Amino acid sequence: LSPANLAYIGLRDVDPGERDLIKDLGIRAYSMYEVDRYGIGSVMEHALAHISPNNSKPLHLSYDIDAVDPAVAPATGTMVRGGFNLREAHYIAERVAETGMLGSMDIVEVNPMLTDSVGAEATVDLGVNLVASALGNRIL
């Protein structure tokens, strides 16, 4: 997998080594600043155009649950406030589904042992629902 075909969306806690690696490899990265400034819709359009111009390549969606705000998804080892809200989290998966090019998906950084049963259930339910959204599940 070429770094030129990657996009990181929703970054907010990046250590200097990670920052240097992202820059050195030329990985397209969007922090929560860009999400706040331009909106998740615009960020997704830019990211998809970069990864798969003309919607021409299958997509792999690797969803780090810690990209979601810990108020929504507390069962993770890297809890950093200011992440995606529930709608932003789903929009990403829904937009990938709209491309019709989802080839594979994973959800990572889920650890139900790090919170109470309510937080664990909320996080796991979110993960299941994100997969459903990426596969095309819609309200209407």
Rosetta constraint file for C-alpha pairs under 8 A:
AtomPair CA 1 CA 5 HARMONIC 7.18 0.50
AtomPair CA 2 CA 6 HARMONIC 7.23 0.50
AtomPair CA 3 CA 25 HARMONIC 6.15 0.50
AtomPair CA 3 CA 26 HARMONIC 6.63 0.50
AtomPair CA 3 CA 27 HARMONIC 5.40 0.50
AtomPair CA 4 CA 25 HARMONIC 7.79 0.50
AtomPair CA 4 CA 26 HARMONIC 6.46 0.50
AtomPair CA 4 CA 27 HARMONIC 5.94 0.50
AtomPair CA 4 CA 28 HARMONIC 7.48 0.50
AtomPair CA 4 CA 51 HARMONIC 7.62 0.50
AtomPair CA 5 CA 27 HARMONIC 7.72 0.50
AtomPair CA 5 CA 50 HARMONIC 7.30 0.50
AtomPair CA 5 CA 51 HARMONIC 4.91 0.50
AtomPair CA 5 CA 52 HARMONIC 7.74 0.50
AtomPair CA 6 CA 27 HARMONIC 5.88 0.50
AtomPair CA 6 CA 28 HARMONIC 6.34 0.50
AtomPair CA 6 CA 51 HARMONIC 6.27 0.50
AtomPair CA 7 CA 27 HARMONIC 6.25 0.50
AtomPair CA 7 CA 28 HARMONIC 4.72 0.50
AtomPair CA 7 CA 29 HARMONIC 5.50 0.50
AtomPair CA 7 CA 30 HARMONIC 7.64 0.50
AtomPair CA 7 CA 47 HARMONIC 6.04 0.50
AtomPair CA 7 CA 50 HARMONIC 7.91 0.50
AtomPair CA 7 CA 51 HARMONIC 7.02 0.50
AtomPair CA 8 CA 27 HARMONIC 7.56 0.50
AtomPair CA 8 CA 28 HARMONIC 6.36 0.50
AtomPair CA 8 CA 29 HARMONIC 4.58 0.50
AtomPair CA 8 CA 30 HARMONIC 6.02 0.50
AtomPair CA 9 CA 29 HARMONIC 5.99 0.50
AtomPair CA 9 CA 30 HARMONIC 4.75 0.50
AtomPair CA 9 CA 31 HARMONIC 6.19 0.50
AtomPair CA 9 CA 32 HARMONIC 7.60 0.50
AtomPair CA 9 CA 43 HARMONIC 7.89 0.50
AtomPair CA 10 CA 30 HARMONIC 5.89 0.50
AtomPair CA 10 CA 31 HARMONIC 4.73 0.50
AtomPair CA 10 CA 32 HARMONIC 4.68 0.50
AtomPair CA 10 CA 35 HARMONIC 6.87 0.50
AtomPair CA 10 CA 67 HARMONIC 6.13 0.50
AtomPair CA 10 CA 83 HARMONIC 6.81 0.50
AtomPair CA 10 CA 84 HARMONIC 7.07 0.50
AtomPair CA 11 CA 29 HARMONIC 7.50 0.50
AtomPair CA 11 CA 30 HARMONIC 6.34 0.50
AtomPair CA 11 CA 31 HARMONIC 4.18 0.50
AtomPair CA 11 CA 32 HARMONIC 5.75 0.50
AtomPair CA 11 CA 67 HARMONIC 7.22 0.50
AtomPair CA 12 CA 31 HARMONIC 5.80 0.50
AtomPair CA 12 CA 32 HARMONIC 5.94 0.50
AtomPair CA 12 CA 80 HARMONIC 7.72 0.50
AtomPair CA 12 CA 82 HARMONIC 7.59 0.50
AtomPair CA 12 CA 83 HARMONIC 7.44 0.50
AtomPair CA 13 CA 80 HARMONIC 7.17 0.50
AtomPair CA 14 CA 18 HARMONIC 6.04 0.50
AtomPair CA 14 CA 19 HARMONIC 6.11 0.50
AtomPair CA 15 CA 19 HARMONIC 6.19 0.50
AtomPair CA 16 CA 20 HARMONIC 6.13 0.50
AtomPair CA 17 CA 21 HARMONIC 6.22 0.50
AtomPair CA 18 CA 22 HARMONIC 6.15 0.50
AtomPair CA 19 CA 23 HARMONIC 6.28 0.50
AtomPair CA 20 CA 24 HARMONIC 5.88 0.50
AtomPair CA 21 CA 25 HARMONIC 5.92 0.50
AtomPair CA 22 CA 26 HARMONIC 5.99 0.50
AtomPair CA 22 CA 27 HARMONIC 5.19 0.50
AtomPair CA 22 CA 28 HARMONIC 7.73 0.50
AtomPair CA 22 CA 29 HARMONIC 7.58 0.50
AtomPair CA 23 CA 27 HARMONIC 6.49 0.50
AtomPair CA 28 CA 47 HARMONIC 7.59 0.50
AtomPair CA 30 CA 34 HARMONIC 5.84 0.50
AtomPair CA 30 CA 35 HARMONIC 7.18 0.50
AtomPair CA 30 CA 43 HARMONIC 7.38 0.50
AtomPair CA 31 CA 35 HARMONIC 6.65 0.50
AtomPair CA 32 CA 36 HARMONIC 5.94 0.50
AtomPair CA 32 CA 82 HARMONIC 7.67 0.50
AtomPair CA 32 CA 83 HARMONIC 7.09 0.50
AtomPair CA 33 CA 37 HARMONIC 5.99 0.50
AtomPair CA 34 CA 38 HARMONIC 5.70 0.50
AtomPair CA 34 CA 39 HARMONIC 7.23 0.50
AtomPair CA 34 CA 43 HARMONIC 7.18 0.50
AtomPair CA 35 CA 39 HARMONIC 4.77 0.50
AtomPair CA 35 CA 40 HARMONIC 5.16 0.50
AtomPair CA 35 CA 43 HARMONIC 6.34 0.50
AtomPair CA 36 CA 40 HARMONIC 7.61 0.50
AtomPair CA 38 CA 42 HARMONIC 5.95 0.50
AtomPair CA 38 CA 43 HARMONIC 6.69 0.50
AtomPair CA 39 CA 43 HARMONIC 6.38 0.50
AtomPair CA 40 CA 44 HARMONIC 5.98 0.50
AtomPair CA 40 CA 88 HARMONIC 6.33 0.50
AtomPair CA 40 CA 91 HARMONIC 7.50 0.50
AtomPair CA 40 CA 92 HARMONIC 7.60 0.50
AtomPair CA 41 CA 45 HARMONIC 6.29 0.50
AtomPair CA 41 CA 91 HARMONIC 7.65 0.50
AtomPair CA 42 CA 46 HARMONIC 6.31 0.50
AtomPair CA 43 CA 47 HARMONIC 6.10 0.50
AtomPair CA 44 CA 48 HARMONIC 5.94 0.50
AtomPair CA 44 CA 92 HARMONIC 6.91 0.50
AtomPair CA 44 CA 95 HARMONIC 7.49 0.50
AtomPair CA 45 CA 49 HARMONIC 6.05 0.50
AtomPair CA 46 CA 50 HARMONIC 6.20 0.50
AtomPair CA 47 CA 51 HARMONIC 6.13 0.50
AtomPair CA 48 CA 52 HARMONIC 5.63 0.50
AtomPair CA 48 CA 53 HARMONIC 7.12 0.50
AtomPair CA 48 CA 55 HARMONIC 7.70 0.50
AtomPair CA 49 CA 53 HARMONIC 4.74 0.50
AtomPair CA 49 CA 54 HARMONIC 7.07 0.50
AtomPair CA 49 CA 55 HARMONIC 7.50 0.50
AtomPair CA 51 CA 57 HARMONIC 7.90 0.50
AtomPair CA 52 CA 56 HARMONIC 5.53 0.50
AtomPair CA 52 CA 57 HARMONIC 5.25 0.50
AtomPair CA 52 CA 58 HARMONIC 7.76 0.50
AtomPair CA 52 CA 59 HARMONIC 7.81 0.50
AtomPair CA 53 CA 57 HARMONIC 7.79 0.50
AtomPair CA 55 CA 99 HARMONIC 6.77 0.50
AtomPair CA 55 CA 101 HARMONIC 7.38 0.50
AtomPair CA 57 CA 101 HARMONIC 6.87 0.50
AtomPair CA 58 CA 101 HARMONIC 4.77 0.50
AtomPair CA 58 CA 102 HARMONIC 5.79 0.50
AtomPair CA 58 CA 103 HARMONIC 5.30 0.50
AtomPair CA 59 CA 96 HARMONIC 7.90 0.50
AtomPair CA 59 CA 101 HARMONIC 5.71 0.50
AtomPair CA 59 CA 102 HARMONIC 4.78 0.50
AtomPair CA 59 CA 103 HARMONIC 5.32 0.50
AtomPair CA 59 CA 104 HARMONIC 6.78 0.50
AtomPair CA 60 CA 102 HARMONIC 6.23 0.50
AtomPair CA 60 CA 103 HARMONIC 5.74 0.50
AtomPair CA 60 CA 104 HARMONIC 4.75 0.50
AtomPair CA 60 CA 105 HARMONIC 5.40 0.50
AtomPair CA 61 CA 96 HARMONIC 7.92 0.50
AtomPair CA 61 CA 102 HARMONIC 7.42 0.50
AtomPair CA 61 CA 104 HARMONIC 6.47 0.50
AtomPair CA 61 CA 105 HARMONIC 4.62 0.50
AtomPair CA 61 CA 106 HARMONIC 6.48 0.50
AtomPair CA 62 CA 105 HARMONIC 5.59 0.50
AtomPair CA 62 CA 106 HARMONIC 4.91 0.50
AtomPair CA 62 CA 107 HARMONIC 5.99 0.50
AtomPair CA 62 CA 108 HARMONIC 7.33 0.50
AtomPair CA 63 CA 67 HARMONIC 7.82 0.50
AtomPair CA 63 CA 105 HARMONIC 7.55 0.50
AtomPair CA 63 CA 106 HARMONIC 6.09 0.50
AtomPair CA 63 CA 107 HARMONIC 4.72 0.50
AtomPair CA 63 CA 108 HARMONIC 6.18 0.50
AtomPair CA 64 CA 68 HARMONIC 7.95 0.50
AtomPair CA 64 CA 107 HARMONIC 5.88 0.50
AtomPair CA 64 CA 108 HARMONIC 4.88 0.50
AtomPair CA 64 CA 109 HARMONIC 5.68 0.50
AtomPair CA 64 CA 110 HARMONIC 7.97 0.50
AtomPair CA 65 CA 73 HARMONIC 6.97 0.50
AtomPair CA 65 CA 76 HARMONIC 7.10 0.50
AtomPair CA 65 CA 107 HARMONIC 6.63 0.50
AtomPair CA 65 CA 108 HARMONIC 6.11 0.50
AtomPair CA 65 CA 109 HARMONIC 5.70 0.50
AtomPair CA 65 CA 110 HARMONIC 6.20 0.50
AtomPair CA 65 CA 123 HARMONIC 7.96 0.50
AtomPair CA 65 CA 127 HARMONIC 7.42 0.50
AtomPair CA 66 CA 70 HARMONIC 7.17 0.50
AtomPair CA 66 CA 73 HARMONIC 7.30 0.50
AtomPair CA 66 CA 76 HARMONIC 6.05 0.50
AtomPair CA 66 CA 77 HARMONIC 7.73 0.50
AtomPair CA 66 CA 78 HARMONIC 5.98 0.50
AtomPair CA 66 CA 79 HARMONIC 6.32 0.50
AtomPair CA 66 CA 80 HARMONIC 7.46 0.50
AtomPair CA 66 CA 83 HARMONIC 7.69 0.50
AtomPair CA 66 CA 109 HARMONIC 6.33 0.50
AtomPair CA 66 CA 110 HARMONIC 7.74 0.50
AtomPair CA 67 CA 83 HARMONIC 5.40 0.50
AtomPair CA 67 CA 84 HARMONIC 6.20 0.50
AtomPair CA 68 CA 72 HARMONIC 6.70 0.50
AtomPair CA 68 CA 73 HARMONIC 6.18 0.50
AtomPair CA 68 CA 83 HARMONIC 4.65 0.50
AtomPair CA 68 CA 84 HARMONIC 4.36 0.50
AtomPair CA 68 CA 85 HARMONIC 6.28 0.50
AtomPair CA 68 CA 86 HARMONIC 7.52 0.50
AtomPair CA 68 CA 89 HARMONIC 6.52 0.50
AtomPair CA 69 CA 73 HARMONIC 6.22 0.50
AtomPair CA 69 CA 74 HARMONIC 7.74 0.50
AtomPair CA 69 CA 79 HARMONIC 7.59 0.50
AtomPair CA 69 CA 80 HARMONIC 6.89 0.50
AtomPair CA 69 CA 81 HARMONIC 5.51 0.50
AtomPair CA 69 CA 82 HARMONIC 5.65 0.50
AtomPair CA 69 CA 83 HARMONIC 3.90 0.50
AtomPair CA 69 CA 84 HARMONIC 5.34 0.50
AtomPair CA 69 CA 85 HARMONIC 6.09 0.50
AtomPair CA 70 CA 74 HARMONIC 4.36 0.50
AtomPair CA 70 CA 75 HARMONIC 7.73 0.50
AtomPair CA 70 CA 76 HARMONIC 7.90 0.50
AtomPair CA 70 CA 79 HARMONIC 5.64 0.50
AtomPair CA 70 CA 80 HARMONIC 6.67 0.50
AtomPair CA 70 CA 81 HARMONIC 6.15 0.50
AtomPair CA 70 CA 83 HARMONIC 7.38 0.50
AtomPair CA 71 CA 81 HARMONIC 7.79 0.50
AtomPair CA 72 CA 85 HARMONIC 6.99 0.50
AtomPair CA 72 CA 86 HARMONIC 6.73 0.50
AtomPair CA 72 CA 122 HARMONIC 7.27 0.50
AtomPair CA 72 CA 123 HARMONIC 7.17 0.50
AtomPair CA 73 CA 119 HARMONIC 6.93 0.50
AtomPair CA 73 CA 120 HARMONIC 7.98 0.50
AtomPair CA 73 CA 122 HARMONIC 6.41 0.50
AtomPair CA 73 CA 123 HARMONIC 4.52 0.50
AtomPair CA 73 CA 126 HARMONIC 7.33 0.50
AtomPair CA 74 CA 79 HARMONIC 6.99 0.50
AtomPair CA 74 CA 115 HARMONIC 6.66 0.50
AtomPair CA 74 CA 119 HARMONIC 5.56 0.50
AtomPair CA 74 CA 120 HARMONIC 7.08 0.50
AtomPair CA 74 CA 122 HARMONIC 7.88 0.50
AtomPair CA 74 CA 123 HARMONIC 6.39 0.50
AtomPair CA 75 CA 110 HARMONIC 5.85 0.50
AtomPair CA 75 CA 111 HARMONIC 5.14 0.50
AtomPair CA 75 CA 112 HARMONIC 4.92 0.50
AtomPair CA 75 CA 113 HARMONIC 7.21 0.50
AtomPair CA 75 CA 114 HARMONIC 5.67 0.50
AtomPair CA 75 CA 115 HARMONIC 5.52 0.50
AtomPair CA 75 CA 119 HARMONIC 6.03 0.50
AtomPair CA 75 CA 120 HARMONIC 5.26 0.50
AtomPair CA 75 CA 123 HARMONIC 5.77 0.50
AtomPair CA 76 CA 109 HARMONIC 5.68 0.50
AtomPair CA 76 CA 110 HARMONIC 4.98 0.50
AtomPair CA 76 CA 111 HARMONIC 4.98 0.50
AtomPair CA 76 CA 112 HARMONIC 7.15 0.50
AtomPair CA 76 CA 114 HARMONIC 6.61 0.50
AtomPair CA 77 CA 109 HARMONIC 6.85 0.50
AtomPair CA 77 CA 110 HARMONIC 7.62 0.50
AtomPair CA 77 CA 111 HARMONIC 6.69 0.50
AtomPair CA 77 CA 114 HARMONIC 6.93 0.50
AtomPair CA 78 CA 109 HARMONIC 7.83 0.50
AtomPair CA 84 CA 88 HARMONIC 5.49 0.50
AtomPair CA 84 CA 89 HARMONIC 5.58 0.50
AtomPair CA 85 CA 89 HARMONIC 6.11 0.50
AtomPair CA 86 CA 90 HARMONIC 6.34 0.50
AtomPair CA 87 CA 91 HARMONIC 5.94 0.50
AtomPair CA 88 CA 92 HARMONIC 6.48 0.50
AtomPair CA 89 CA 93 HARMONIC 7.09 0.50
AtomPair CA 89 CA 130 HARMONIC 7.58 0.50
AtomPair CA 90 CA 94 HARMONIC 6.02 0.50
AtomPair CA 90 CA 130 HARMONIC 5.99 0.50
AtomPair CA 90 CA 133 HARMONIC 6.66 0.50
AtomPair CA 91 CA 95 HARMONIC 5.87 0.50
AtomPair CA 92 CA 96 HARMONIC 6.33 0.50
AtomPair CA 93 CA 97 HARMONIC 6.27 0.50
AtomPair CA 93 CA 130 HARMONIC 6.11 0.50
AtomPair CA 93 CA 131 HARMONIC 7.35 0.50
AtomPair CA 93 CA 133 HARMONIC 5.49 0.50
AtomPair CA 93 CA 134 HARMONIC 4.33 0.50
AtomPair CA 94 CA 98 HARMONIC 6.29 0.50
AtomPair CA 94 CA 133 HARMONIC 5.17 0.50
AtomPair CA 94 CA 134 HARMONIC 5.33 0.50
AtomPair CA 94 CA 135 HARMONIC 7.94 0.50
AtomPair CA 94 CA 136 HARMONIC 6.61 0.50
AtomPair CA 94 CA 137 HARMONIC 7.91 0.50
AtomPair CA 95 CA 99 HARMONIC 6.70 0.50
AtomPair CA 95 CA 134 HARMONIC 7.67 0.50
AtomPair CA 96 CA 100 HARMONIC 7.23 0.50
AtomPair CA 96 CA 101 HARMONIC 7.31 0.50
AtomPair CA 96 CA 102 HARMONIC 6.50 0.50
AtomPair CA 96 CA 134 HARMONIC 6.10 0.50
AtomPair CA 97 CA 101 HARMONIC 7.18 0.50
AtomPair CA 97 CA 102 HARMONIC 6.41 0.50
AtomPair CA 97 CA 133 HARMONIC 7.01 0.50
AtomPair CA 97 CA 134 HARMONIC 4.78 0.50
AtomPair CA 97 CA 135 HARMONIC 5.72 0.50
AtomPair CA 97 CA 136 HARMONIC 5.22 0.50
AtomPair CA 98 CA 136 HARMONIC 7.25 0.50
AtomPair CA 102 CA 134 HARMONIC 7.57 0.50
AtomPair CA 102 CA 135 HARMONIC 7.78 0.50
AtomPair CA 105 CA 131 HARMONIC 7.73 0.50
AtomPair CA 107 CA 127 HARMONIC 6.75 0.50
AtomPair CA 110 CA 123 HARMONIC 7.40 0.50
AtomPair CA 110 CA 124 HARMONIC 7.55 0.50
AtomPair CA 111 CA 120 HARMONIC 7.69 0.50
AtomPair CA 112 CA 116 HARMONIC 7.75 0.50
AtomPair CA 112 CA 117 HARMONIC 7.72 0.50
AtomPair CA 112 CA 119 HARMONIC 7.65 0.50
AtomPair CA 112 CA 120 HARMONIC 4.58 0.50
AtomPair CA 112 CA 121 HARMONIC 7.78 0.50
AtomPair CA 112 CA 123 HARMONIC 7.72 0.50
AtomPair CA 112 CA 124 HARMONIC 7.74 0.50
AtomPair CA 113 CA 120 HARMONIC 7.45 0.50
AtomPair CA 114 CA 120 HARMONIC 7.93 0.50
AtomPair CA 115 CA 119 HARMONIC 5.74 0.50
AtomPair CA 115 CA 120 HARMONIC 6.02 0.50
AtomPair CA 116 CA 120 HARMONIC 6.10 0.50
AtomPair CA 117 CA 121 HARMONIC 5.98 0.50
AtomPair CA 118 CA 122 HARMONIC 6.16 0.50
AtomPair CA 119 CA 123 HARMONIC 6.15 0.50
AtomPair CA 120 CA 124 HARMONIC 6.11 0.50
AtomPair CA 121 CA 125 HARMONIC 5.88 0.50
AtomPair CA 122 CA 126 HARMONIC 6.10 0.50
AtomPair CA 123 CA 127 HARMONIC 6.27 0.50
AtomPair CA 124 CA 128 HARMONIC 6.28 0.50
AtomPair CA 125 CA 129 HARMONIC 6.10 0.50
AtomPair CA 126 CA 130 HARMONIC 6.01 0.50
AtomPair CA 127 CA 131 HARMONIC 6.37 0.50
AtomPair CA 128 CA 132 HARMONIC 6.34 0.50
AtomPair CA 129 CA 133 HARMONIC 6.10 0.50
AtomPair CA 130 CA 134 HARMONIC 6.14 0.50
AtomPair CA 131 CA 135 HARMONIC 6.22 0.50
AtomPair CA 132 CA 136 HARMONIC 6.44 0.50
AtomPair CA 132 CA 137 HARMONIC 5.31 0.50
AtomPair CA 133 CA 137 HARMONIC 4.68 0.50
AtomPair CA 133 CA 138 HARMONIC 6.69 0.50
